[in-house]
Amino acid sequence: MNKKERAIDYTSNQLHLIQCPICQSSFSIEHHQSIVCANGHTFDFAKQGYINFLTHPSKSNYDKSLFKARHHIINESGLYSSVHENILLGIKKYTNEDHPLSIADLGCGEGSHLRHITAGLEGITTNVGIDIAKEGIIAATKNEMDALWFVADLAKIPIQKNSIDVLLNILSPANYEEFRRIAKKDALCIKLVPRKNYLRELRDFIQKPLEETNAPKALFKNQVDFQETISVQYTKHLHSEELFALCQMTPLMWGVAQDKINQFILHSPGEVTMDIDILIGKVK
């Protein structure tokens, strides 16, 4: 069974979760290659196994090389391992693993965070990864996991109302109106925001300190029933190849000349600081 066939089979069992982004009606699968809503809007499965729900072109600065670098950092360097462990602690604390969970990573990039987090859960999960960057979703389909991978706008999430148990929003913009719509009653919402020392070594080198603001945290607490903050701070050693991938994946280094990036990698001791707040709430 190829990726497209496997995706169609997985999607056929999850059609109750999906709605048309144009008219909000439900879908059926036709000719084992497309999903068609009650009003005839049709979206095809790509050969990689994802569905593109965008109704208009979207220009993104996030290209294939960025997602390849991100995949390398998240899956091979271990830079985010402790972050994943703490997200898992939050999910296990506020949900019942004995019951199947639907988990949506909203702004999932190439899907590695979702893969690591769901792999740490003992119960059955229905996995959804959504991002507006097509190259990210194409990369996400390479993860060895069953998931609904959608190219979509978070302003028009192609998910039925009251469908999701756990919403993840990892270092990405949020759309709380849509989050509330797709969330089940008392669904868990987990948002990650950077603290002032996040990637401090890169910021110090290019002399661009993080202007820490309480606005994302205040907005989160206003939009959900706030439960707690898990603050995660640690330093991880990366070798030069990993430092190069980190510089490729972070928008922080966009516009920095390659020779300056090479200079950073050459002279860096390899230490990288992670400093993140994991905000946990329940959807009102």
C-alpha positions in Angstrom: 0.0 0.0 0.0 1.5 3.3 -1.0 1.3 6.6 1.0 -1.7 7.9 -0.9 -3.7 4.6 -0.4 -2.8 4.5 3.2 -3.8 8.1 3.7 -7.2 7.5 2.0 -7.9 4.5 4.2 -7.0 6.5 7.4 -9.1 9.4 6.3 -12.1 7.2 5.5 -12.2 6.3 9.1 -11.9 9.9 10.2 -14.4 11.7 7.8 -16.6 12.6 10.8 -13.8 15.0 11.9 -13.5 16.9 8.6 -15.6 19.7 7.2 -15.4 21.7 4.0 -13.5 25.0 4.4 -15.8 26.7 1.9 -19.3 25.7 3.0 -18.7 23.8 6.3 -20.6 20.7 5.1 -19.4 17.1 5.6 -17.3 15.0 3.2 -17.4 11.6 1.5 -14.7 9.9 -0.4 -15.2 9.4 -4.2 -13.4 7.1 -6.6 -10.8 6.4 -3.9 -8.9 9.6 -4.8 -10.9 12.7 -3.7 -13.1 13.9 -0.9 -16.2 15.7 -2.0 -18.5 17.7 0.3 -22.3 17.7 0.2 -22.2 20.8 -2.0 -19.8 19.4 -4.5 -16.5 21.1 -3.4 -13.8 18.6 -4.3 -10.3 18.2 -2.9 -7.9 15.6 -4.1 -5.4 13.5 -2.2 -1.9 14.2 -3.3 0.4 11.3 -4.1 2.2 11.9 -0.8 -1.0 11.5 1.1 -2.0 15.0 2.2 -5.0 17.2 1.2 -4.6 20.8 0.2 -7.6 22.8 1.5 -6.4 26.2 0.5 -8.9 28.1 -1.6 -6.4 30.7 -2.7 -2.6 30.7 -3.3 -0.5 31.3 -0.2 3.0 32.7 -0.4 5.3 31.4 2.3 9.0 32.1 3.3 9.1 28.5 4.7 10.7 26.5 1.9 11.8 22.9 1.5 15.3 23.4 2.9 14.0 25.0 6.0 11.7 22.0 6.7 14.5 19.6 6.0 16.7 21.4 8.5 13.8 21.5 11.0 13.3 17.7 10.6 17.0 17.2 11.3 17.0 19.3 14.4 13.8 18.0 16.0 14.4 14.3 15.1 18.2 13.9 15.4 19.7 16.5 17.6 17.5 16.1 20.6 17.2 19.8 21.0 13.5 19.7 21.8 13.4 16.4 23.7 12.8 17.9 27.1 10.1 20.2 25.6 8.3 17.1 24.3 8.6 15.4 27.6 7.1 18.3 29.4 4.2 18.6 26.9 3.6 14.9 27.5 3.4 15.4 31.2 0.8 18.1 30.6 -1.3 15.9 28.4 -1.2 13.0 30.8 -2.0 15.2 33.7 -5.2 16.7 32.2 -6.5 13.9 30.0 -7.5 10.3 30.4 -5.2 8.1 28.3 -7.6 5.2 28.7 -9.9 6.9 26.2 -8.9 7.6 22.6 -7.7 11.1 22.0 -7.9 13.3 19.0 -4.8 15.5 18.8 -4.4 18.4 16.4 -1.1 20.3 15.9 -2.1 23.6 14.5 0.8 25.1 12.7 2.6 21.7 12.6 5.4 22.5 10.1 6.9 19.2 9.0 5.1 17.2 11.8 8.0 16.1 13.9 6.6 17.6 17.1 3.3 15.8 16.6 5.1 12.5 15.9 7.3 12.7 19.1 4.4 13.8 21.3 1.9 11.1 20.1 4.6 8.4 20.3 4.9 9.1 24.0 1.2 8.5 24.7 0.1 5.0 25.6 -3.5 5.2 24.4 -5.0 5.4 20.9 -4.8 8.8 19.2 -6.3 10.3 16.1 -3.6 12.6 14.7 -4.2 15.8 12.8 -1.4 18.1 11.4 -2.3 21.4 9.8 -0.1 24.1 8.3 -0.4 26.7 5.6 3.0 25.9 4.2 2.7 23.2 1.5 6.3 22.2 1.7 5.9 21.6 5.4 3.0 19.2 5.0 4.8 17.4 2.2 7.7 16.9 4.6 5.3 15.8 7.3 4.0 12.9 5.2 7.4 11.3 5.4 6.9 10.8 9.2 6.2 7.1 10.0 2.8 7.7 11.5 -0.9 7.7 10.6 -2.3 11.3 10.5 -4.5 13.6 8.7 -2.1 16.0 7.0 -3.8 19.1 5.7 -2.5 22.3 4.0 -5.0 24.8 5.4 -5.4 28.2 6.8 -5.9 28.4 10.6 -8.7 31.0 9.9 -10.6 28.2 8.1 -9.7 25.0 9.8 -11.2 22.0 7.9 -12.3 20.3 11.1 -15.9 19.8 12.4 -16.9 21.7 15.6 -16.5 19.9 18.9 -14.1 17.3 17.5 -10.6 17.7 19.1 -9.4 16.6 22.6 -5.9 18.2 22.5 -4.9 21.3 20.6 -1.2 22.0 20.2 0.1 25.4 19.1 3.9 25.2 19.2 5.8 28.4 18.6 3.2 29.4 16.1 0.5 32.1 15.8 -2.9 31.1 17.2 -6.5 31.6 16.1 -8.5 31.1 19.3 -11.9 31.6 17.6 -11.3 28.6 15.4 -9.6 26.7 18.2 -12.7 27.0 20.3 -14.9 25.9 17.5 -13.1 22.7 16.8 -12.4 21.8 20.5 -14.5 19.4 22.5 -15.9 20.7 25.8 -13.0 21.1 28.2 -10.5 20.2 25.5 -6.8 20.8 26.4 -5.1 23.7 24.7 -1.3 23.8 24.9 0.7 26.7 23.5 4.4 27.2 23.5 5.9 30.7 23.6 9.6 31.6 23.8 11.2 33.2 26.8 14.0 35.8 26.7 16.8 33.3 26.6 15.4 31.2 23.8 18.3 30.6 21.3 20.2 33.2 23.2 23.6 32.3 21.6 22.3 33.0 18.1 20.7 36.2 19.3 23.8 37.4 21.0 25.9 36.7 17.9 23.7 38.8 15.6 22.9 41.3 18.4 19.2 40.8 18.2 17.8 40.2 21.7 14.4 38.8 22.1 11.9 41.5 23.1 9.9 39.4 25.6 6.3 40.4 26.0 3.5 39.1 28.1 1.0 39.7 25.4 0.8 36.1 24.1 0.4 34.8 27.6 -2.2 37.3 28.6 -4.2 36.6 25.4 -4.0 32.8 26.1 -5.2 33.3 29.6 -8.1 35.5 28.4 -9.1 33.0 25.7 -9.0 29.7 27.7 -9.5 28.4 31.2 -5.9 28.7 32.2 -4.4 25.8 34.2 -0.7 26.2 34.6 2.6 27.2 33.0 5.5 24.8 32.7 8.7 26.7 32.2 11.5 24.7 30.5 15.1 26.0 30.4 18.2 24.0 29.6 21.3 24.1 27.4 22.0 21.5 24.7 25.3 20.9 22.9 25.1 20.8 19.1 27.9 19.9 16.7 28.6 22.1 13.7 26.3 20.2 11.3 23.4 20.6 13.7 24.2 24.3 14.3 24.1 24.8 10.5 20.6 23.1 10.4 19.5 25.3 13.3 20.5 28.4 11.5 18.6 27.2 8.4 15.4 26.5 10.3 15.0 29.6 12.4 13.6 32.8 11.0 15.9 34.5 13.4 18.7 34.0 10.9 16.8 35.1 7.8 18.7 37.9 6.1 22.0 37.1 7.8 24.8 36.7 5.3 26.1 33.1 4.9 29.7 34.1 5.7 28.5 35.5 9.0 26.5 32.3 9.7 29.7 30.3 8.9 31.7 32.5 11.3 29.1 31.8 14.0 29.3 28.0 13.5 33.2 28.0 13.3 33.6 29.9 16.6 30.6 28.7 18.6 31.3 26.3 21.5 28.1 24.6 20.4 25.9 25.4 23.4 22.3 26.4 22.6 19.8 27.6 25.2 16.2 26.5 25.2 13.9 28.7 27.2 10.2 28.1 26.7 6.9 28.5 28.5 4.4 25.7 28.0 1.0 27.3 28.6 -1.8 24.8 29.5 -5.5 25.6 29.5 -8.9 24.1 28.9 -11.1 25.5 26.1 -14.0 27.4 27.5 
